[in-house]
Structures are given as structure tokens and as C-alpha cells.
Amino acid sequence: MDNESIGSKIRYAAFAGMFYPDEPEELRRVLEDMFESVGEERVSERVLGLIAPHAGYVYSGSVAAEAYNQIKGNRYEAVIVVAPSHREYFQGSAIYDGDGYETPLGKIKINKELAEICVESDKNIYFSEKGHRQEHSLEVQLPFLQFALENFKLVPIVMGEQGFSISTGLGMTLSKILKERNVLIVASSDLSHFYDHETAFKLDSQVVNRVNNLDHNGLSKDLEEKKSEACGMGPMIAVMYASKLAGAKFSKVLKYKNSGDVTGDKREVVGYLSAVMYGD
């Protein structure tokens, strides 16, 4: 990354050493190991959107790596990451109002031009530190992107509200950018939380089905009716809808598992999936 051209207001890594390693060499080694274990199949068409989980790397990193492997070595003008706010409620969606994000792998410059386009296009999107100060769901995606891509700029969006109209409004804004620019969009989300393995699998299978069918309407309905769960419902709906509007013809869940598959404790698990939206 070209650190010299990045301004002074940086969102520094808040969860390095907790969710993922804080030493650059160890982090690279962990990422290398995860990418070496992914499946070999990659889609040949243009990738417009990804969905990836945001738990600690020991739990969901292998699932996230399946998504990021789909874009490894690609070049993008920018990557727009859309993540949910877990610790702070606020209206609409906030784009970090600083100059960059930093992880142990270096600083990532914010693409202010695209950020401005988002803010000007949707009254529910604005510049703010809200949702960025102590939020892991966006931060944990960044080392994967830094490892997979040689260079990119970032538009970091955290959603304080995840209602259907807010999510689809964001999706419409993102779709316009996707149509005109070489940009990737990423949704950050985990699935059901703290059910037993069998219940979690049943709930999460609903999400897998909706994502495979690129059915953001069905996903929203299922979530509202408690037929499934996703803490990043809004980001998933926004990215699925944006990809569809921008011409994506296919959506594919690449991997699903839950924390019980890692720990062996099937009593209270958290579900994870990774997916790719492609073909235009």
C-alpha cells in the first residue's frame, strides 16, 4: 500500500491480537495457510460481490478465505465493504470520515471520490466515525483483502440500521457504481447465534438457499419471520441486490460451517457462510 499518500486521520486496528494475529509475519502465515486449504474452483466470469463471515479467524477464517480466493490477484479501483454495527446504534449507514484504515499488514487509503458519490446518492449514507470506532465486522475483512489483492482503495460502510428500505437503497447506490467502475463489493455477516448444531443448520440452510438463488427479497422475508438469522442482514441484502441490479446472473455459496465444526462443541454454535455473486 502507498502509505505516503494517505492522510493523518487513520482508523487503527482495534481487534488485532483478538480476532486475528497482531504480528504481520504471523498474520501472513495464517492467511497463507487458509488460502492454501481452499478449493481450487474459481468462477470465470466477473465477480461483483462477496459475502464473508467476521468471527475470529480460528472459527470462520477458512470460510472467509473461500470467498476471497475468488478474487485473489485481481485488480480493482476500490473495494466497498459493507458491515453491520454490533456495539453502536445509529441511523442509516456511516462511511468513515477519515483518510484510511490500518491493519498489521499496512494502511489502506479510502477512496474519497467513491465515498462522496455514495453520500450524494443516498440521504441515508453519511460521513461519520459512528460504527467504526469499536467494530470488528469491517476490520476483520481487511487483511483478507490485503492478502488477496496487490493494491486497492477502500470505501468502508457500517450500517446502523438494517431495515429493508435502508438496505435496498444502499444496494441501488452500490449498483450504479458497479455498473460504471471496476469495483468489488463485500458483505460482512455471520449467521445464527448460540443454537445447538441441528437447529443452527436448519436456520442457516434457509440463508444458504436464498443466497444461492440471489433472492434478497426471500432472504429479508425469512429473517423478518424468524425462519433464519444473520447479524449482517442489511449488508447481505444490499450486496445481493446491488449485484443483481448490476447484472450478476449467478450466486453461489462456497462454504458453510459453524463454530461447532471447529471446537467440537455442538451445544451453542455460530453459523458462517461465504458466497460469490458473478456473471454480467
C-alpha positions, 0 to 999 in steps of 0.5 A: 500500500502507498502509505505516503499518500494517505492522510493523518486521520487513520482508523487503527486496528482495534481487534488485532491480537483478538480476532486475528494475529497482531504480528504481520509475519504471523498474520501472513502465515495464517492467511497463507495457510487458509488460502492454501486449504481452499478449493481450487474452483474459481468462477470465470466470469466477473465477480461483483460481490462477496459475502464473508463471515467476521468471527475470529479467524480460528472459527470462520477464517477458512470460510472467509478465505473461500470467498476471497480466493475468488478474487485473489490477484485481481485488480480493482479501483476500490473495494466497498465493504459493507458491515453491520454495527454490533456495539453502536446504534445509529441511523442509516449507514456511516462511511468513515470520515477519515483518510484510511484504515490500518491493519498489521499488514499496512494502511489502506487509503479510502477512496474519497471520490467513491465515498462522496458519490455514495453520500450524494446518492443516498440521504441515508449514507453519511460521513461519520466515525459512528460504527467504526470506532469499536467494530470488528465486522469491517476490520476483520475483512481487511487483511483478507483483502490485503492478502488477496489483492496487490493494491486497492482503495477502500470505501468502508460502510457500517450500517446502523440500521438494517431495515429493508428500505435502508438496505435496498437503497444502499444496494441501488447506490452500490449498483450504479457504481458497479455498473460504471467502475471496476469495483468489488463489493463485500458483505460482512455477516455471520449467521445464527447465534448460540443454537445447538448444531441441528437447529443452527443448520436448519436456520442457516440452510434457509440463508444458504438457499436464498443466497444461492438463488440471489433472492434478497427479497426471500432472504429479508422475508425469512429473517423478518419471520424468524425462519433464519438469522444473520447479524449482517442482514442489511449488508447481505441484502444490499450486496445481493441486490446491488449485484443483481441490479448490476447484472450478476446472473449467478450466486453461489455459496462456497462454504458453510460451517459453524463454530461447532465444526471447529471446537467440537462443541455442538451445544451453542454454535455460530453459523458462517457462510461465504458466497460469490455473486458473478456473471454480467 
